[in-house]
Amino acid sequence: MLESIHLVKSFGDVTAVRGVSLVIKPGEVVGLIGASGSGKSTMLNLMAGLLDATEGVVQLNNERIKGPSEQLVPGHPHIKLVHQEYQLMPHVSVRENIAYALRFYEKRYQDFRVEQLINLCRLEAVQHRLPRQVSGGEKQRTAIARAIAEKPAVLLLDEPFSHLDLPNRELIRSMLLDLVRNEKTACLFVTHDATDALSISHRIGILQDGQLIQMGAPMDVYRRPYNAYAAQMTGPANLIRAKHLPLMGIIHAYQPNALACVRPENIRLSDRGRFGGTVRNVFFKGAYLEVEVEMNRFVNLTFIAASHEKIKVGQLIGLEMSPESVHWMRGSSV
Ligand SMILES: Nc1ncnc2c1ncn2[C@@H]1O[C@H](COP(=O)(O)OP(=O)(O)OP(=O)(O)O)[C@@H](O)[C@H]1O
């Protein structure tokens, strides 16, 4: 079990991580979502023992992880971090990059394990090529194969999905889930894009200005975001002031500036709708339409419609939503 206890990291005047406590259990995938500069990479480097904490500790199975100032070789043998730049050795093949991680093992075991990793990471076709001769997705999978070669207790990943196309993202997603399931690895990754985090994580955390403001099951965080930032980081959100909700048929007792979040899929087209507006944009998303509607000068809404609906820009439409789909958040700033 990897744990951070009130972790703080300052660089001079800048405090990148502010009192983060979290636990990742064996066989668990945890995704940390945050905007650029929210402290994601700093957090990963601290968890890997590659940065000295200003305050607080990181522990693996209750044993404190030493920072780089306390040991000759920074890091911990059971914690592996896959950087965004992959950091592969350029002059040897994909296969040799993976085998290098196992150089201290007996040759027979080394060959067996390299073969296993090449299969797990779907690298059969490119194993004899140099890193510069393979795609970004293949480089990413090579870096992951190398990191997990020695079956580390913890795998840390910096933006594992950000540079990949959809098929490669799906491959990495299912590969990570297989790995975590089969080898009981604890996996922590950071990202600014919620889509993959929501779909593969057992739990997600929201980092805002170095603070972990919310942690929970993806569905709970998505449905009940702590504040406007958490709502926007986890997907499309209508952020609506309390004073505008009565116009939409929602009666409540909140202060006029209180903020509510309504997810687009909770607003529906309706001929007998309690409210409505003018369609400003219609985006075809394949399985559904994302429709932007101007209700009045102050309120613009986004909702999801079935892709077969005939909705035109400029059209007046009726809408409805249920009071249960309104989630009230902390703070009144967007
Ligand atoms: N070595 C450093 N020296 C000074 N400031 C730093 C250093 N590393 C990070 N910071 C600052 O700490 C804050 C958090 O940085 P960090 O790289 O952890 O954010 P991030 O969420 O990973 O951002 P991105 O998504 O853009 O990579 C930023 O304000 C950054 O400028």
PDBQT file of the ligand as one rigid body, heavy atoms in Angstrom, charges set to zero:
ROOT
HETATM    1  N1  LIG A 401      11.552  22.664 -10.035  1.00  0.00    +0.000 N 
HETATM    2  C1  LIG A 401      10.638  23.628  -9.877  1.00  0.00    +0.000 A 
HETATM    3  N2  LIG A 401      10.999  24.858  -9.483  1.00  0.00    +0.000 NA
HETATM    4  C2  LIG A 401      10.089  25.840  -9.287  1.00  0.00    +0.000 A 
HETATM    5  N3  LIG A 401       8.771  25.683  -9.477  1.00  0.00    +0.000 NA
HETATM    6  C3  LIG A 401       8.341  24.472  -9.873  1.00  0.00    +0.000 A 
HETATM    7  C4  LIG A 401       9.246  23.388 -10.104  1.00  0.00    +0.000 A 
HETATM    8  N4  LIG A 401       8.518  22.317 -10.488  1.00  0.00    +0.000 NA
HETATM    9  C5  LIG A 401       7.224  22.710 -10.517  1.00  0.00    +0.000 A 
HETATM   10  N5  LIG A 401       7.121  23.999 -10.146  1.00  0.00    +0.000 N 
HETATM   11  C6  LIG A 401       5.874  24.780 -10.033  1.00  0.00    +0.000 C 
HETATM   12  O1  LIG A 401       4.960  24.046  -9.237  1.00  0.00    +0.000 OA
HETATM   13  C7  LIG A 401       3.651  24.120  -9.754  1.00  0.00    +0.000 C 
HETATM   14  C8  LIG A 401       3.138  22.716 -10.065  1.00  0.00    +0.000 C 
HETATM   15  O2  LIG A 401       3.906  22.174 -11.114  1.00  0.00    +0.000 OA
HETATM   16  P1  LIG A 401       3.661  20.714 -11.704  1.00  0.00    +0.000 P 
HETATM   17  O3  LIG A 401       4.649  20.493 -12.794  1.00  0.00    +0.000 OA
HETATM   18  O4  LIG A 401       3.648  19.730 -10.599  1.00  0.00    +0.000 OA
HETATM   19  O5  LIG A 401       2.191  20.870 -12.290  1.00  0.00    +0.000 OA
HETATM   20  P2  LIG A 401       1.399  19.917 -13.310  1.00  0.00    +0.000 P 
HETATM   21  O6  LIG A 401       0.014  19.835 -12.785  1.00  0.00    +0.000 OA
HETATM   22  O7  LIG A 401       2.143  18.643 -13.491  1.00  0.00    +0.000 OA
HETATM   23  O8  LIG A 401       1.424  20.782 -14.625  1.00  0.00    +0.000 OA
HETATM   24  P3  LIG A 401       1.416  20.284 -16.192  1.00  0.00    +0.000 P 
HETATM   25  O9  LIG A 401       0.101  19.564 -16.389  1.00  0.00    +0.000 OA
HETATM   26  O10 LIG A 401       1.476  21.565 -16.938  1.00  0.00    +0.000 OA
HETATM   27  O11 LIG A 401       2.598  19.397 -16.377  1.00  0.00    +0.000 OA
HETATM   28  C9  LIG A 401       3.730  25.030 -10.953  1.00  0.00    +0.000 C 
HETATM   29  O12 LIG A 401       3.378  26.322 -10.558  1.00  0.00    +0.000 OA
HETATM   30  C10 LIG A 401       5.181  24.954 -11.365  1.00  0.00    +0.000 C 
HETATM   31  O13 LIG A 401       5.577  26.133 -12.014  1.00  0.00    +0.000 OA
ENDROOT
TORSDOF 0
